[in-house]
Amino acid sequence: MVLLRWKVAEVDGSGLNVMKGILVLLMMMPVLQAQSASPPRPLPQSLADWQNMMPTVREALKAQFPDELLDVYPAQPTGILRASGVADVTGDGVSEAIVAFGVGGASTSQVTVMRIQDGNPVVALFKDRAGKITPMVWADGASVMHTDGVDLLPNEHAVFAIHYNYGSNGKLHQCGGEAYTWNPRSKTFGFNPALTKKLTRATCRLVPKTAG
């Protein structure tokens, strides 16, 4: 105790000022570190937001589909085909996107659904009819004899895929679809039989009965 008192007594006015400065600097360190850290990347809301994220979208696609060839053909670049391919389906205030990638067909693009997880784009997972959890890849496009499409339905919190084709006689041969609804607990889109039946019936009713 005597030694401690002597050392404190030895500190003059200038020494006290230095000590105060060090204490202030130590107290300010967390604030300075927080200010110097890069701000978090804004979460995507619009088509433009997703387009700005394409470099990280490509990285996520390569990680999920390592055997796929990206941006091989200029006519089939990785990207979003239309503005309606971006919407908040999960209801968390952050949009999902239907992204074209890889090599599609003569009149179709190959697409999958992507969402944001921990601030980064990831390929969405689906629970199919058999209960298997996996990414989904669809064809999206049309010709005179067939149509394939995928839509995001925010009101139903669902992804809906539709496909129909015409026979050699030009008459409607087949029309079907699948609906998958978001499950916030499992973080997957699960096959929904009731919604599938409802949306398929409503959509196929509007499909022309003959090609052309």
N, C-alpha and C positions, 0 to 999 in steps of 0.2 A: 504494500500500500504506500509506503514512504517513497519507493522508487517511482511509482506511478505518479504521485503528486509532484515529484521533482520534474519529471518529463513534461507534464502538463504545464507547470509553472514556467518551464524553459521556452515554451512556444510564445513568440512575440506576436505583435499585431499582423505583420506580413505573413507569418506562418499560419495564423488563423484564417487569413483570407485564402491562402492556397488550399487549406483543408476544406474550407467552405466550397471553393470552386470544384474540388474533386468530388465532394458529396453531391453537388448539383449535377455534375456530369454523369455520375453513376445513376442518379435518379432519372435523368433524361434519356439514358441509353435505350430503354424499351420503346420510348416514343420515337426516337430517331430511327431505330431499326424498323419499326412499323411503317414509318414514312418512306424509308428507302426501299422497302419491299415492293415488287411490281404489283400493280392492282390486279385483282382477279379478272379473268376473261369474261365479258358479258355473255350471259346465256342466250342462245338463239331464239328469236321470236319470228323472224320473217324469212322470206326466200333469200334476201340479200345477206342476212346474217349467216345462213348456211353456206351460201356461195363463198363468203369470206373465210369459212372454216374448211374449205376443200382440201388443203394440204393435210390437216389432221384427220379428215374423213378418209382420205386415201390410205393413210397409215392404219386406221382401224380396219378398213376393208382388207388390206394386205395381211393383217394379223389374223383375221377371221377366215379369209379365203386365200391361203398362200398359193394355191395352184391356179388362181385366176389371173389372166393377163389384163392389166388395166391400161386404158388409153392406147391400145394397139392401133385402132382405126380412128382417123379424125372424125368420121361420121358417128362414132359411138364413144364419146368422151365420158369420163366419170362426172356425174352431175345430177341435177334435179330437172326433170323433164318439163314441169309446169308448176305454176304458182300454187295450185290446189294440192300439190304434193308436199306442202308444209302446213302443219296444223298441230294444235295442242290436243292430242288424243287422250293422254293420260290424266289431264286435268290438274297438273301441277304448276301451270303457268309457263312451262317451257315447251317449245314446239318439237315435234318429231318430223321426220322427213322420209319421203320415198326417194331413194337414190339409185340411179342407173349406174351400172359398172360392168366391167368385163365385156365379153363378146356375146351379143344377142343374136337374133335371127335376121332373116332378110327384111322383115317388116316389123320386128319387135325389138325392144330393149330388154335387158336383164336387170331386174330391180330387186332391192331389198329395203327393209325399213330400218332406220337408224334413230336412236334417241340419245339423250344426254345423261351420263352417269358420272358423278363426281366432277362435273365441269368439262368432261371430255365426250366426244361422240363415240358411241359403241353400236354394234349391230344388235338390233332387238332380238329377243328370244321368243319363240312361240311354242305353245303346247298343242300338238296336232291331234287329229281324231283318235289316234292310238295312244295318246298320252305321252308321246316322246317330246322332249324339250330340245329345240334346235332352231337355228336361224332359218328363215324362209326366203326362198328365191323364186320370183315369178317372172313370167313374160308380160310385157306391157307394150301394146301396139295393135295394129289392125291391118287387114288386107280386105279384099272383096269377100273372101270366103270365111274369115274368122276374125274374132276380136278377143283380146285379153286385156284386162285392166285391173289396177289396184287403187283403192281410194281410202283416204283417212276420214273417219266420221267422228268428229269431236262430240256431237250430241249423244252418240251411243258409246263413246270411248272405245271405238272399234276400228279395226282394219278389215276392209272387205275386198275380196278378190272375185272378179267376175270373168267368165269365159264362155263364149258360144261360137258355133261354127255352122256352116251350111253344107248340105250334101251336094252331090254331083248334079242333082236336078234343080239346084238353086234354092231349095226350101230349107228352112231352119231345121237343123238336124239335132243339135244338142245345146242346152243352155244350163249352166250351173254356176255355183259360187260357194265361197266359204267366208264366214265371219269369225273374227277373233276379238275378244274383248279384254281390256287391260285388267290385270289383277295386281293391285298395289302391294300386296303381301309377298307374292312370289316374284314380282317385277317381270312378269311375262304376259304375253297375249295368249289367252286360252281359247280353243275352239268352242264356239257357242252354237249348239244345234238349233235352238229356238230362233236366234237372231239370223242364223244362216238361212233357215226356211223362210222367214219373213222377208229379208232383203232380196233373196234370190227370186222369190215369187214376184215381188214388186218390180224388180229390174227386168226379169225375163218377159214380163208382160209388155214392156215397152220396146223390146227388141223387134225389129222388122221381121216378118215371117218369110220374106224372100230376100235373097242377096241382090245387091246392086244399089 
